[in-house]
Amino acid sequence: MTTILDALQKGTGYLEKHGVESARLNMQHLLATVLGCRRMDLYVNFDKVLEEGRLERLRDLLKRRAQGVPLQHLAGTVEFQGQEFLCDERALIPRPETEELVGWLRKRSWPEKSRILDVGCGSGVIGLSLAVHLAGGGVEVVLSDLSRLALDLAMENAARLTGQLEGADLRFVEGDLFAAVNGTFDAIVANLPYLSTADLAEVSREVRHDPEMALVGGERGTELMERFLMECPAYLKPGGLVAMEFGAGQEELLREVAVSRGLRDISIVRDLQGIPRFLLASAA
């Protein structure tokens, strides 16, 4: 017989041998996924015996995690701003830094019937989180991505949030940056690819499970973000906000591009690790 505690201890050792960081925490998440419970619930059920069916599933997840498959893909979901989103290989796994950006955006004052554009929306976590937050004000959120697969995932996530989106108008458009977008917006938000081609060879095996087109922004890493900043003023209402995430060491170049396009009130905000991470600016 294998108890939850037995599985936790043996699985932790297995993951450690295969170079998985935070092996015990990973094993706790895998057990919680298999048992359909919260991670904290494991501690009051250590003596519970695992049925063979669940053990078989746990062994499969454990093997795949040891091979570098991200924990979020194995669980199939990720928590973001208090909501559960589907998460798989069709789009970038949401990062804590992106959650910081959305947390900041949720704290600002928004006019009623705001119109927001999420460029390169991926799984939709930014645009949908804002839509849930502002649904009562009649918000319109347009989610745009070049990847049809990512848009499908975003639409699936929207369907899961239907009960919290009453009063919100959602639109999903497929295209390169602003190619399929019409009109102007109170805010344009983006977490675009910002790795260089060379950077891709250095990322972890977990990150390699994300789509390459969601990771690489060009040979230098900044090309797509530069083009975004060049084009976005034409789609902002007067005084409209642009908020974007970028990679380490890219802030000065992006600030220069923003200045060249006439954006004002430009600020570079650091993430919780103290690294310059977000560019905020407004239209003239």
C-alpha positions in Angstrom: 0.0 0.0 0.0 1.2 3.5 -0.8 0.0 6.4 1.3 0.1 10.1 0.3 3.1 10.6 2.6 4.9 7.7 0.9 4.2 9.0 -2.5 5.3 12.5 -1.5 8.6 11.4 -0.1 9.5 9.0 -3.0 8.3 11.4 -5.7 10.3 14.2 -4.2 13.5 12.1 -4.3 12.7 11.1 -7.9 12.3 14.7 -9.0 15.4 15.8 -7.2 17.5 13.2 -9.0 16.1 14.5 -12.3 17.2 18.1 -11.5 13.7 19.6 -10.9 13.9 22.7 -8.7 11.6 22.9 -5.6 11.0 19.2 -6.0 8.9 18.8 -2.9 6.6 21.7 -3.9 6.3 20.2 -7.4 5.4 16.8 -5.9 2.8 18.4 -3.7 1.2 20.0 -6.7 1.2 16.8 -8.7 -0.5 14.9 -5.8 -3.1 17.7 -5.4 -3.8 17.4 -9.2 -4.3 13.7 -9.0 -6.5 13.9 -5.9 -8.5 16.9 -7.0 -7.8 18.7 -3.8 -5.9 21.8 -2.5 -2.2 21.4 -1.7 -2.8 22.2 1.9 -5.3 19.3 2.2 -2.5 16.8 1.7 -1.2 17.5 5.3 -4.4 16.2 7.0 -4.5 13.1 4.7 -0.9 11.8 4.8 -2.1 8.3 5.9 -4.7 8.0 3.1 -3.9 5.1 0.8 -3.8 5.9 -2.9 -5.8 3.7 -5.2 -4.0 2.0 -8.1 -5.7 4.2 -10.7 -4.5 7.4 -9.1 -1.1 5.9 -8.5 -0.8 5.1 -12.2 -1.8 8.7 -13.2 0.7 10.0 -10.6 3.5 7.9 -12.1 2.7 9.3 -15.6 2.7 12.9 -14.4 5.9 12.4 -12.3 7.7 10.9 -15.3 6.7 13.8 -17.6 7.6 16.4 -14.9 11.0 14.8 -14.6 11.4 15.2 -18.4 10.8 18.9 -18.1 7.1 19.2 -18.9 5.9 22.3 -17.0 3.9 21.8 -13.9 1.2 24.1 -15.3 0.8 21.9 -18.4 0.5 18.8 -16.3 -2.2 20.4 -14.1 -3.9 21.9 -17.1 -4.7 25.1 -15.3 -3.0 28.1 -13.7 -4.3 30.6 -11.2 -4.0 34.2 -12.2 -5.5 37.2 -10.4 -7.8 34.9 -8.4 -9.2 33.1 -11.4 -8.4 29.7 -12.8 -7.3 29.7 -16.5 -6.7 26.8 -18.8 -3.0 26.5 -19.6 -1.3 24.3 -22.3 1.2 24.3 -25.1 -0.9 26.6 -27.3 0.2 29.8 -25.4 2.8 31.2 -23.0 2.5 30.1 -19.4 1.5 33.3 -17.5 4.4 34.6 -15.4 4.2 36.3 -12.0 5.4 39.5 -13.5 2.4 39.7 -15.8 0.2 39.2 -12.8 1.9 42.2 -11.2 1.1 44.3 -14.3 -2.6 43.3 -14.2 -2.7 44.0 -10.5 -1.5 47.5 -11.1 -4.0 48.0 -13.9 -6.9 46.9 -11.8 -6.1 49.6 -9.2 -6.3 52.5 -11.6 -9.5 54.5 -12.3 -11.3 53.4 -15.4 -14.0 55.4 -17.2 -17.4 53.6 -17.7 -17.6 51.7 -21.0 -13.9 51.6 -21.3 -12.4 50.1 -24.5 -9.3 48.0 -23.9 -7.0 46.1 -26.4 -4.9 43.2 -25.4 -2.3 42.7 -28.1 -0.6 39.3 -28.3 -3.2 38.0 -25.8 -2.1 34.4 -25.7 -4.3 32.5 -23.2 -6.2 35.8 -22.6 -5.2 36.2 -18.9 -4.6 40.0 -19.2 -7.6 41.0 -21.2 -10.0 38.5 -19.5 -8.8 39.5 -16.0 -9.5 43.2 -16.8 -12.9 42.2 -18.4 -13.9 40.4 -15.2 -12.8 43.4 -13.1 -14.6 46.0 -15.2 -17.6 44.0 -16.4 -20.1 46.1 -14.4 -19.0 49.2 -16.3 -19.9 47.9 -19.7 -16.3 47.4 -20.8 -15.3 46.2 -24.3 -12.1 44.2 -24.5 -10.6 43.2 -27.8 -8.1 40.3 -27.6 -5.7 40.0 -30.6 -3.1 37.4 -31.4 -1.3 36.1 -34.5 -1.8 32.5 -33.3 -5.1 30.9 -34.1 -4.3 28.2 -31.4 -3.7 30.9 -28.8 -7.0 32.6 -29.6 -8.8 29.3 -29.3 -7.4 28.9 -25.9 -8.4 32.5 -24.9 -11.9 31.8 -26.1 -12.1 28.6 -24.0 -10.9 30.6 -21.0 -13.6 33.2 -21.7 -16.2 30.5 -21.8 -15.2 29.3 -18.4 -15.6 32.9 -17.0 -19.0 33.5 -18.6 -20.8 34.0 -15.3 -18.4 36.8 -14.3 -18.4 38.6 -17.6 -22.0 39.9 -17.7 -21.8 43.4 -19.0 -18.5 42.9 -20.8 -18.2 42.8 -24.6 -15.4 40.5 -25.7 -14.0 40.4 -29.2 -11.3 38.0 -30.5 -9.3 38.9 -33.6 -6.5 37.1 -35.4 -3.8 39.2 -36.8 -0.2 40.6 -36.5 -0.3 43.3 -33.8 -2.9 45.8 -35.0 -3.6 44.3 -38.4 -7.1 43.1 -37.6 -7.9 46.0 -35.1 -10.3 48.9 -35.7 -11.0 52.1 -33.8 -9.2 53.6 -30.8 -8.9 52.5 -27.2 -8.7 53.8 -23.6 -5.9 51.4 -23.0 -3.6 49.1 -24.9 -1.8 46.4 -23.0 0.7 43.9 -24.2 3.1 41.1 -23.0 4.9 40.5 -26.3 7.8 38.1 -27.0 11.0 39.7 -25.8 13.7 37.0 -26.1 16.4 37.2 -28.8 17.1 34.3 -31.1 20.3 33.6 -29.1 18.4 33.7 -25.8 16.3 30.8 -26.9 19.2 28.4 -26.6 19.7 29.4 -23.0 16.2 29.0 -21.6 15.2 26.2 -19.3 13.7 23.0 -20.6 10.4 24.0 -19.1 10.3 27.3 -21.0 11.0 25.4 -24.2 7.5 24.0 -24.0 6.1 27.4 -24.6 5.5 28.3 -28.3 8.6 29.8 -29.9 6.5 32.5 -31.4 5.4 33.6 -27.9 9.0 33.8 -26.7 11.2 35.3 -29.5 10.7 38.9 -30.4 13.3 38.9 -33.2 17.1 38.6 -33.7 17.7 41.2 -31.0 14.6 40.4 -29.0 13.0 43.9 -29.2 11.9 44.1 -32.8 8.3 43.2 -32.2 8.0 45.5 -29.2 9.5 48.4 -31.1 7.0 47.9 -33.9 4.2 47.8 -31.3 5.2 51.1 -29.8 5.6 52.6 -33.3 2.1 51.6 -34.3 0.1 51.9 -31.0 -0.4 55.8 -30.8 -2.7 55.6 -33.8 -5.0 53.3 -31.8 -5.1 55.3 -28.6 -7.7 57.8 -27.6 -6.4 61.1 -26.4 -4.8 60.5 -23.0 -5.2 56.7 -23.5 -2.8 54.4 -21.7 -0.3 52.0 -23.1 1.1 49.4 -20.7 3.6 46.7 -21.7 6.0 44.2 -20.2 9.5 43.7 -21.5 12.8 41.8 -20.7 15.8 42.7 -18.6 17.9 45.5 -20.1 15.5 46.6 -22.8 14.0 49.6 -21.0 16.1 52.4 -22.5 15.6 51.4 -26.1 11.9 51.1 -25.6 11.7 54.4 -23.8 13.5 56.0 -26.8 11.0 54.5 -29.2 8.0 55.7 -27.1 9.5 59.2 -27.0 10.0 59.2 -30.8 6.3 58.4 -31.3 5.1 61.3 -29.1 3.9 59.2 -26.1 4.1 61.2 -22.9 4.2 60.5 -19.1 6.6 57.6 -19.9 7.6 55.7 -16.8 9.6 52.5 -16.3 8.3 50.4 -13.4 10.3 47.7 -11.6 8.8 44.3 -10.8 8.9 42.8 -7.2 12.4 41.6 -7.9 13.6 45.1 -8.5 14.1 44.6 -12.2 12.8 47.2 -14.7 9.9 45.3 -16.3 7.0 47.5 -17.4 6.7 50.6 -19.6 3.7 52.8 -19.0 2.9 55.8 -21.1 -0.1 57.9 -22.4 -1.2 59.3 -25.7 -1.0 63.1 -26.3 
